[in-house]
Amino acid sequence: MLTFLGFAMVLTFMCLIMTQRLSALIALIIIPVLFALFGGFAGDIGPMMLQGITKLAPTGVMLMFAILYFALMIDSGLFDPPVRFILRMVKGDPLRVSVGTAALALIVSLDGDGATTYMICVAAMLPLYSRIGMNPRIMAGLIILAGGIMNMTPWGGPTARAASALQVDPSDVFVPMIPAMAIGVAVLLGMAYLYGKRERERLGVLRLSDGSEDHSEVTVSQYPEARRPKLLMINAMLTLGLMGTLITGVLPLPVLFMIAFSLAMIINYPCLKAQKERIAAHAGNVLAVVGLIFAAGIFTGILSGTGMVDSMSKSLLALIPDAMGPYLAVVTALVSMPFTFFMSNDAFYYGVLPVLTEAAGHYGISPVEMARASIVGQPVHLLSPLVPSTYLLVGLAKIEFGDLQRFALKLATLLCLAIMLAALLVGVFPAAGGLAIVPVAAG
């Protein structure tokens, strides 16, 4: 019964938002409540919802202050120089714009934070897409796919979860996966090239400017009065310092962004009136994103609290026949795509993965190999409606969530398969019975 309710709830939610019958905000709240009532959990709905919201509260705080921080940096003009540089390089060529989008997203997403990547990349690239007339879904798709690859870094989250769940060293999981990730990067750039070529054939190459002096006036700031060109170096140093502390994990992400936002506000807008104006200017975006995050907390809280997630996991695991035992690493890599799409990373890595790993141990497959296989599905995971930061991306790109899924889900699946095949070829996890397709050379 719980399995049926769980899958029915997720599928109902997906259908409603992809057909645009309901907004994601409303669907995330109403659908789980209705299914919980139908399942007889009326007395426990309140505590389950609050527990889900509590778990996502740090994410909500982090995104709130991340949005405000990077909004201040955009307003102050910090990202104007890289945008002008990109304009000079792409020269109105959709192919260069598309490949440049993927390259920029790969670099920026090294910090492992999706919200940061989306803020910077959309701010830099959306003006180009708008001026040239390119489809913004291509931009959003390439950015989120790049984030899916870089999400495999130890500081990205999934690798740390897999390592902690299986009690292995995160570096032992990540370092051998680097060649497979490199193949994923090559595949992503190939996708960007193909879509850019298609857009070039549709739009042609647009001459955006007759001289370099025109580029000096380009800005991504919507508020000219808020620009602070004299503070460019200070803002750049503050942002680099923030990125460094994010990677090293000196403090929790919410705390880092709260401190960085406060410093940025004091440095750039010491006047109290100016501070209020800046917050008011971006309050709508903050409210929309944070509202979706807490709504997602209700969804995941009910999904977990009712036991639907556990029941769904056991049902899916029961579908794997005994003959597939020697292939559990490959099975794990494959099921990591739908599993992490329909449930949270925590549910998969702390609930499903240990069960799979215990079974795989009987076939000579080590926990660290299972951990590597489990992170393959991350490009698909980021397209899940349960990932809060994805709502930020679609909001900034001004597209619908369902449109992004329809465009990028097939590409994400191909990208995951390419990474999996590359991982098998270099032997970072076995194809069957502890034996890789190509044995790793000794020494």
TAMOGI-V744710 format. One record per backbone hydrogen bond with DSSP energy under -0.5 kcal/mol. NH is the residue of the N-H (numbers start at 0). CO is the residue of the C=O. E is the energy in kcal/mol with one decimal. If there is no record, write none. Layout:
# TAMOGI-V744710
nh=[NH	NH]
co=[CO	CO]
e=[E	E]
This chain:
# TAMOGI-V744710
nh=[4	5	6	7	8	9	10	11	12	13	14	15	16	17	18	20	21	26	27	28	28	29	30	31	32	33	34	35	36	37	38	39	40	43	44	44	47	48	49	50	51	52	53	54	55	56	56	57	59	60	61	62	63	64	65	66	67	68	69	70	71	72	73	74	75	76	76	77	79	80	82	83	84	85	86	87	88	89	90	92	93	96	97	98	99	100	101	102	103	104	105	106	107	108	109	110	111	113	116	117	118	119	120	121	122	123	124	125	127	128	129	130	131	132	133	137	138	139	140	141	142	143	144	145	146	147	148	149	150	151	152	155	156	156	157	158	158	160	161	162	163	164	165	166	167	171	172	173	174	176	177	177	180	181	182	183	184	185	186	187	188	189	190	191	192	193	194	195	196	197	198	199	200	201	202	203	205	205	207	213	214	214	215	216	217	225	226	227	230	231	234	235	236	237	238	239	240	241	242	243	244	245	246	247	248	249	255	256	257	258	259	260	261	262	263	264	265	266	267	268	274	275	276	277	278	279	280	281	281	282	282	285	286	287	288	289	290	291	292	293	294	295	296	297	298	299	300	301	302	303	304	305	306	307	308	310	311	312	313	314	315	316	317	318	318	319	320	323	324	326	327	330	331	332	333	334	335	336	337	338	339	340	341	342	347	348	349	350	351	351	352	354	354	355	356	357	358	359	360	361	362	363	364	365	369	370	371	372	373	374	374	375	377	378	379	380	381	382	383	386	387	389	390	390	391	392	393	394	395	396	397	398	403	404	405	406	407	408	411	412	413	414	415	416	417	418	419	420	421	422	423	424	425	426	426	427	428	430	431	432	434	435	436	437	438]
co=[0	1	2	3	4	5	6	7	8	9	10	11	12	13	14	15	15	22	23	24	25	25	26	26	28	29	30	31	32	33	34	36	35	40	40	41	43	44	45	46	47	48	49	50	51	52	53	53	55	56	57	58	59	60	61	62	63	64	65	66	67	68	69	70	71	72	73	72	76	76	78	79	80	81	82	83	84	85	86	89	91	92	93	94	95	96	97	98	99	100	101	102	103	104	106	107	108	111	112	113	114	115	116	117	118	119	120	121	124	124	125	126	127	128	128	134	134	135	136	137	138	139	140	141	142	143	144	145	146	148	149	152	152	153	150	150	152	156	157	158	159	160	161	162	162	168	168	169	170	173	173	174	176	177	178	179	180	181	182	183	184	185	186	187	188	189	190	191	192	193	194	195	196	197	198	199	91	203	205	210	210	211	211	213	214	222	223	75	227	228	230	231	232	233	234	235	236	237	238	239	240	241	242	243	244	244	251	252	253	254	255	256	257	258	259	260	261	262	263	264	270	271	272	273	274	275	276	277	278	278	279	281	282	283	284	285	286	287	288	289	290	291	292	293	294	295	296	297	298	299	300	301	303	302	302	306	307	308	309	310	311	312	313	314	315	316	318	320	321	323	324	326	327	328	329	330	331	333	333	334	335	336	337	338	343	344	345	346	346	347	347	350	351	351	352	353	354	355	356	358	359	360	359	363	365	366	367	368	369	370	371	372	374	375	376	376	377	379	380	383	385	386	386	387	387	388	389	390	391	392	393	393	399	400	401	402	403	404	407	408	409	410	411	412	413	414	415	416	417	418	419	420	421	422	423	422	422	434	434	325	431	433	423	423	436]
e=[-2.6	-2.8	-2.5	-2.6	-2.6	-2.3	-2.6	-2.5	-2.4	-2.6	-2.7	-2.3	-2.1	-2.5	-2.0	-2.4	-1.4	-2.6	-2.5	-0.7	-0.8	-3.0	-1.5	-0.5	-1.2	-2.5	-2.3	-2.3	-2.3	-2.3	-1.8	-1.3	-2.7	-1.4	-0.7	-0.7	-2.0	-2.6	-2.5	-2.3	-2.1	-2.4	-2.6	-1.9	-1.4	-0.8	-0.7	-0.5	-2.5	-2.6	-2.6	-2.8	-2.2	-2.2	-2.3	-2.8	-1.9	-2.5	-2.5	-2.1	-2.1	-2.1	-2.3	-2.7	-2.5	-0.7	-0.9	-2.4	-1.1	-0.5	-1.6	-2.4	-2.3	-2.5	-2.4	-2.0	-1.9	-3.0	-1.7	-1.8	-0.7	-2.3	-2.5	-2.4	-2.7	-2.0	-1.8	-2.5	-2.7	-2.4	-2.2	-1.9	-2.7	-2.4	-1.3	-1.3	-1.9	-0.6	-1.9	-2.6	-2.4	-2.2	-2.7	-2.1	-1.6	-2.0	-2.7	-2.4	-0.6	-2.2	-2.6	-2.3	-2.5	-2.0	-1.4	-1.3	-0.9	-2.5	-2.7	-2.5	-2.3	-2.3	-2.0	-2.1	-2.0	-1.7	-1.6	-2.3	-1.3	-1.6	-1.5	-2.1	-0.5	-0.5	-0.5	-0.5	-0.5	-2.4	-2.9	-2.6	-2.3	-2.6	-1.8	-0.8	-2.3	-0.8	-1.2	-2.6	-2.1	-1.4	-0.6	-1.5	-2.5	-2.4	-1.9	-2.0	-2.3	-2.2	-2.5	-2.4	-2.5	-1.9	-2.3	-2.6	-2.3	-2.3	-2.6	-2.5	-2.6	-2.0	-2.3	-2.3	-2.1	-1.6	-3.0	-2.5	-2.2	-0.6	-1.0	-1.3	-0.6	-0.5	-0.8	-1.4	-1.4	-2.1	-1.2	-2.7	-1.7	-1.4	-2.8	-2.3	-2.5	-2.4	-2.3	-2.7	-2.4	-2.1	-2.5	-2.4	-2.3	-2.1	-2.1	-2.3	-1.3	-1.3	-2.3	-2.4	-2.0	-2.4	-2.8	-2.5	-2.0	-2.4	-2.6	-2.4	-2.1	-2.6	-2.4	-2.4	-2.0	-2.1	-1.9	-2.2	-2.1	-2.5	-2.0	-1.0	-0.6	-0.5	-0.7	-2.0	-2.8	-2.2	-2.1	-2.7	-2.2	-1.6	-1.9	-2.2	-1.9	-2.4	-1.5	-1.3	-1.8	-2.8	-2.3	-2.2	-2.3	-2.4	-2.9	-2.1	-1.2	-0.7	-1.8	-2.2	-2.8	-2.5	-2.4	-2.1	-2.3	-2.5	-1.9	-0.7	-0.7	-1.4	-0.7	-1.6	-2.1	-1.5	-1.7	-2.8	-2.6	-2.1	-2.3	-3.2	-1.5	-1.2	-0.6	-2.8	-1.5	-0.8	-2.4	-1.3	-1.8	-3.1	-2.3	-1.0	-1.1	-0.7	-3.1	-0.5	-0.5	-2.1	-2.8	-2.2	-1.7	-2.4	-1.7	-1.1	-2.0	-1.2	-1.7	-0.6	-1.8	-2.3	-1.9	-2.1	-1.9	-0.7	-0.9	-1.3	-1.2	-0.6	-0.7	-2.1	-2.0	-1.5	-2.2	-1.7	-0.8	-1.0	-0.6	-1.3	-0.7	-1.6	-2.2	-1.9	-2.6	-2.6	-0.8	-2.0	-1.8	-2.1	-2.6	-1.8	-3.0	-2.3	-2.9	-2.0	-2.0	-2.4	-2.4	-2.2	-2.2	-2.2	-2.6	-2.6	-2.2	-2.5	-2.3	-2.2	-1.8	-0.5	-0.6	-2.1	-0.6	-1.3	-1.4	-1.9	-2.7	-0.5	-0.7	-0.8	-0.5]
